[in-house]
Amino acid sequence: MSLRGGIGLPELPLAYGQEFRLGIMGGTFDPIHYGHLVTAEQARESLDLDAVLFMPAGSPAFKLDKPVTPAEDRYAMTVLATAANPAFLASRFEIDRPGVTYTADTLHALRDFYPPQVKLYFITGADAIIDIVTWHDAERIAELATFIAATRPGFDIDTARARIKESGLPFDVRYIQIPALAISSTNIRKRVARGMSVRYLTSESVLGYIRKRRLYADLGQEDFE
């Protein structure tokens, strides 16, 4: 059987009675880059995920005081960057939903929309995992998904593990190492604003979109402080 997509969520090729492992890759994606794509692919392979759903944030709770590129541009770049991988899906669920974007609300909506055979795996950076116990509605988050924490080489995961253990919350976190995490969206925006090359940091399709829309060209130094 298959479940029809809706409310900005895609149809999934579900087999009757068979578990479907769905990775969730959230983020501002301003812009999406190879670090995001490598992380998603490594998570897919390491945890045997059937698909990875990329969900650009609408109004990110942690960036309310910072300039963010319009959601439609960030969604368009996400679609372009993920198009070549059949296991990657792009969703406009968060950008179409009004209000501030919270992980707890997104995971709850996904859990309500997809049947129990769809298991949720939320992919994020190990830096974020350190603070996950302080996230909005952390207790509910812990019950809704397994978490995949992407780490850089040399990253000390013991601190993250200790904080989660001390919290008493039932987080299930798997750690994977991703060398390409040295790439950052902030650095890409900064390089574009300064007229520097960002080739090989993001896909040619995203680079072409940035050029066409003249994204980041007018940013000033204050935008990086």
Protein Blocks (a to p, Z undefined) as FASTA:
>chain_A
ZZddeehiacddddehiacdddddedjkiacdfklmmmmmmmmmmnopabdcddddfbdf
klmmbccddfklmmmmmmmmmmmpmkbccdfklmmpgcjddfklmmmmmmmmpcfklccd
ddddfklmmmmmmgghklmmmmmpccdddddehiafklmmmmmmmnopacdcdddddfkl
mpcfklmmmmmmnopafehkacfklmmmmmmnogoklpcfklmZZ
